[in-house]
Amino acid sequence: MTDYVEEQRNELEAIESIYPDSFTGLNRNELLTCSYELGRNYSTVEATLKFTYVAKYPDEPPLWEIYSQENLEGDDLEDILTLLKQQAEENLGMVMIFTLVTAVQDKLNEIVDAMKNRQEEETLRKAKEAEEAEKVAFQGTVVTIENFLAWKVKFELEMAEFRRKKQKEEEQAGKPKLTGKQLFERDHNLDTSDIQFLEDGKECSIINISCYAILFVEGPLFSY
C-alpha cells in the first residue's frame, strides 16, 4: 500500500533542500514556488505558484493556483493553467512538483520571447513610419489642379497687393502710372500657362510650384 504521506514529505524535503531559494514550504501540505524569466532590456515576467498536496498525491494531481504574477496577460495565465493540467495528467503516479515548475519556467521563456518579438516589431514599425514621414516632408505635397488653383488665387492676391504698393511708390517718386490693362498685359500669360502645365503633367510637387513663385517674384515686374 502506498504511503502517500511519506512520499509527499520526502518530495517536500528534497526540493526545499536542493532549491532553497525557489521553493518555500507553508506547512506539511503546501508550498510556494516562484518561477520567472528576465529578458535583457525587456520587462520581467513572474509567476508564483502555490501547490497543495491532496490525500492520494501523487496518484492524484496536486491542487495548484497562480498565487501572484507580474506582467502576464489573461491569455498567458490561461495557458499556464492548461499546461499544469496537461503535465499533471502525464505524470500521475510520480512526484511531479519539480516537473510542473520546470514546464511553467519553459512557458515563461516562450512568453518573454514573444514579448521581445512584439516590441521589436513595434520599434521597426515606428522607424518605418518615421522614414515615410521624412520622405513626404522631403518630396513636398503632391499638387493637383484643384489645390493649385486655390494656391494661385492666393498668390495672385498677394501679387496684386505687391503691385499696388509698387505703383504707389512709383507715383510718389514721380514715375508714370500704369493702367490696369498695362499691368494685366504684363502677366496675362500666366493665366493659361499654369493650368496648361498642370493638365499636361496632372501632378507636380509643391516644391516646384514654390520655386516658380520665387522666380516670379525675383524677376522684373515693371519696365522703366
C-alpha positions in Angstrom: 0.0 0.0 0.0 1.3 3.4 -1.0 2.3 5.6 1.9 1.2 9.0 0.4 2.2 11.0 3.4 5.7 9.6 3.3 6.1 10.3 -0.4 4.8 13.8 0.0 7.2 14.5 2.9 10.2 13.2 1.1 9.4 15.3 -2.0 8.9 18.4 0.0 12.2 17.9 2.0 14.1 17.2 -1.2 13.1 20.2 -3.2 13.4 22.5 -0.2 17.0 21.3 0.4 18.1 21.3 -3.2 16.4 24.5 -4.2 16.0 26.6 -1.0 15.6 29.9 -3.0 12.9 28.6 -5.3 10.6 26.6 -3.0 9.1 27.6 0.3 7.0 25.1 2.4 4.0 26.7 4.0 3.0 23.7 6.0 3.1 19.9 5.6 0.7 20.0 2.6 1.5 23.3 0.9 4.5 25.0 -0.8 5.1 28.1 -2.9 7.5 28.3 -5.8 8.5 31.3 -7.8 9.2 30.9 -11.5 10.5 33.7 -13.6 12.4 34.8 -16.6 14.2 38.1 -17.0 14.6 39.4 -20.6 17.5 41.8 -21.1 16.2 45.3 -21.7 12.7 43.9 -21.6 10.0 43.5 -18.9 10.3 40.8 -16.3 7.6 38.2 -16.2 6.9 36.3 -13.0 4.5 33.7 -11.7 4.4 32.5 -8.1 2.7 29.1 -7.9 1.0 27.6 -4.9 0.7 23.8 -4.7 -1.3 21.8 -2.2 -1.0 18.1 -1.8 -4.2 16.0 -1.8 -4.5 12.9 0.3 -3.6 10.5 -2.6 -0.9 12.5 -4.2 1.0 11.5 -6.4 -1.6 9.1 -7.7 -3.9 12.1 -7.9 -2.7 15.5 -9.1 -2.0 18.2 -6.5 -4.1 21.4 -6.3 -2.5 24.5 -7.8 -3.1 28.2 -8.2 -1.2 31.2 -9.5 -0.5 32.9 -6.2 0.8 36.1 -7.8 2.1 37.2 -11.1 3.8 40.1 -12.9 3.4 41.3 -16.5 1.4 38.3 -17.5 -1.8 38.8 -19.6 -5.0 36.9 -19.2 -4.2 34.6 -22.1 -0.8 33.8 -20.7 -2.3 32.8 -17.3 -4.8 30.6 -19.0 -2.0 28.9 -21.0 -0.1 28.3 -17.8 -3.1 26.7 -16.1 -3.7 24.5 -19.1 -0.1 23.4 -19.2 -0.2 22.5 -15.5 -3.2 20.3 -16.0 -1.6 18.6 -19.0 1.7 17.9 -17.3 -0.1 16.6 -14.1 -2.1 14.1 -16.2 1.1 12.9 -17.9 2.9 12.4 -14.6 0.3 10.7 -12.4 1.8 8.2 -10.0 5.1 10.1 -9.8 6.1 13.0 -7.6 5.7 15.9 -10.0 6.1 19.3 -8.4 9.5 20.0 -9.8 8.4 18.7 -13.2 5.4 21.1 -13.2 7.5 24.0 -12.2 10.1 23.3 -14.9 7.3 23.2 -17.5 6.0 26.6 -16.3 9.5 28.1 -16.5 9.8 27.0 -20.1 6.4 28.5 -20.8 7.6 31.8 -19.3 10.6 31.7 -21.5 8.3 31.5 -24.5 6.2 34.4 -23.2 9.3 36.6 -22.8 10.4 35.7 -26.4 7.0 36.7 -27.7 7.2 40.0 -25.8 10.6 40.7 -27.3 9.3 40.0 -30.8 6.3 42.3 -30.3 8.5 45.1 -29.0 11.0 44.7 -31.9 8.2 44.7 -34.4 6.8 47.8 -32.8 10.2 49.5 -33.0 10.5 48.6 -36.6 7.0 49.9 -37.4 7.7 53.2 -35.7 11.0 53.5 -37.6 9.3 52.8 -40.9 6.6 55.4 -40.2 9.3 58.0 -39.3 11.1 57.2 -42.6 7.9 57.6 -44.6 7.2 60.9 -42.9 10.6 62.1 -43.7 10.2 61.1 -47.4 6.9 63.0 -47.6 8.5 66.1 -46.0 11.4 66.0 -48.4 9.3 65.4 -51.5 6.7 68.0 -50.7 2.9 67.8 -51.2 1.6 66.5 -54.4 -0.4 69.2 -56.2 -3.5 68.7 -58.3 -5.4 71.2 -60.5 -7.8 71.9 -57.7 -5.3 72.8 -54.9 -3.0 74.6 -57.3 -5.9 76.9 -58.4 -6.5 77.6 -54.7 -2.9 78.4 -54.2 -2.8 80.5 -57.4 -5.8 82.7 -56.3 -4.0 83.4 -53.0 -0.7 84.1 -54.9 -2.3 86.5 -57.3 -4.0 88.4 -54.5 -0.6 88.8 -52.9 0.9 89.9 -56.2 -1.9 92.4 -56.7 -1.1 93.9 -53.3 2.5 94.0 -54.2 1.8 95.8 -57.5 -0.4 98.2 -55.7 2.3 99.1 -53.3 4.9 99.3 -56.0 2.7 101.5 -58.1 2.1 103.8 -55.2 5.8 104.1 -54.6 6.4 104.9 -58.3 3.7 107.6 -58.2 5.2 109.1 -55.1 8.6 109.1 -56.9 7.0 110.9 -59.9 7.0 107.9 -62.3 4.1 107.5 -64.8 1.1 105.4 -63.5 0.4 102.2 -65.4 -3.2 101.4 -66.3 -4.9 98.2 -65.2 -4.7 97.0 -68.8 -0.9 97.6 -69.0 -0.4 95.7 -65.7 -2.6 92.7 -67.0 -0.7 92.6 -70.3 2.5 92.1 -68.5 1.3 89.0 -66.6 -1.7 87.6 -68.5 0.3 84.7 -70.0 0.4 83.2 -66.5 -3.4 82.6 -66.6 -3.1 79.9 -69.2 0.4 78.6 -68.7 -0.1 77.4 -65.1 -3.3 75.5 -65.9 -1.7 74.0 -69.1 1.3 72.9 -67.1 -0.9 71.0 -64.6 -3.1 69.5 -67.3 -0.1 68.2 -69.1 1.6 66.7 -66.0 -1.6 66.2 -63.8 0.6 66.3 -60.7 3.7 68.1 -59.6 5.5 68.8 -56.3 4.7 71.8 -54.3 8.4 72.4 -54.2 8.3 73.1 -57.9 5.5 75.5 -57.5 7.3 77.3 -54.8 10.4 77.6 -56.9 8.2 79.1 -59.7 6.7 81.6 -57.3 10.2 82.7 -56.1 11.4 83.1 -59.7 8.4 85.2 -60.5 8.8 87.5 -57.5 12.5 88.0 -58.1 12.1 88.7 -61.8 11.4 92.2 -63.2 7.9 93.3 -62.5 8.0 96.6 -64.3 9.8 98.3 -67.2 11.3 101.6 -66.8 
